[in-house]
């Protein structure tokens, strides 16, 4: 089995078509067909359901797709490991939760030092980003910690304080039973803290409205639609401008830590090592400045 056979297989699986895969790879269709048949013969199993309009992966094909992604990912990591370590390049795929206040400074500093690295950012909630790192679909991710998983190692980025955010300047726990909660999708660390607090207090919210972006949540809070929970640092400008108001969250739900995670058994490329070094350097600098 050749690595190129796996690339051909992935292309056919993605497009569901021999002709489209051949076009993408600049191969003749007969060559693509032959390589797929050879792969099926070698594995002694069909990989696709074939029909008039194309091809769909069967159960065995889906298994091979998972293995092929992992194999080709490892090959790419191996190639990147032989780069000039003082001048990393390539694509660095990073996951982010949207409210990491230290992120712009880290990204800007890294980009200025290593302009040959293309940063690809994927926003999401903590649970989703964690799974993508485990599946090696991301090189690393900024998430809400701590994370306890045998495959994950983590670097602390920043500690922050969670607050409830409302349009009005007063708040009581009863408001949760009369106004909607405007929250990120399930798997968000901030949401998890609020739900734990409500469970202990025996509070059932009137309604939970799920949103995918920070801007949508804050626009809805500012419009008086409901209440949310976020790091205080992420809403400082809106509070200063009088658009929204913050209210304390009690211990032990108040403090939250943002961490950077990576899969510990994956190859630590120079590109990713330099990024981690930048996180440590920038967050350390911020902590020193805050003490002055």
HELIX and SHEET records of a PDB file:
HELIX    1   1 UNK A    3  UNK A   15  1                                  13    
HELIX    2   2 UNK A   18  UNK A   25  1                                   8    
HELIX    3   3 UNK A   29  UNK A   43  1                                  15    
HELIX    4   4 UNK A   59  UNK A   81  1                                  23    
HELIX    5   5 UNK A  103  UNK A  113  1                                  11    
HELIX    6   6 UNK A  126  UNK A  134  1                                   9    
HELIX    7   7 UNK A  173  UNK A  177  5                                   5    
HELIX    8   8 UNK A  189  UNK A  201  1                                  13    
HELIX    9   9 UNK A  214  UNK A  222  1                                   9    
HELIX   10  10 UNK A  232  UNK A  235  5                                   4    
HELIX   11  11 UNK A  236  UNK A  240  1                                   5    
HELIX   12  12 UNK A  270  UNK A  291  1                                  22    
SHEET    1   A 2 UNK A  48  UNK A  51  0                                        
SHEET    2   A 2 UNK A  54  UNK A  57 -1                                        
SHEET    1   B 8 UNK A 117  UNK A 123  0                                        
SHEET    2   B 8 UNK A  90  UNK A  96  1                                        
SHEET    3   B 8 UNK A 140  UNK A 145  1                                        
SHEET    4   B 8 UNK A 255  UNK A 263 -1                                        
SHEET    5   B 8 UNK A 152  UNK A 166 -1                                        
SHEET    6   B 8 UNK A 226  UNK A 231 -1                                        
SHEET    7   B 8 UNK A 180  UNK A 184  1                                        
SHEET    8   B 8 UNK A 208  UNK A 211  1                                        
SHEET    1   C 6 UNK A 117  UNK A 123  0                                        
SHEET    2   C 6 UNK A  90  UNK A  96  1                                        
SHEET    3   C 6 UNK A 140  UNK A 145  1                                        
SHEET    4   C 6 UNK A 255  UNK A 263 -1                                        
SHEET    5   C 6 UNK A 152  UNK A 166 -1                                        
SHEET    6   C 6 UNK A 245  UNK A 248 -1                                        
END                                                                             
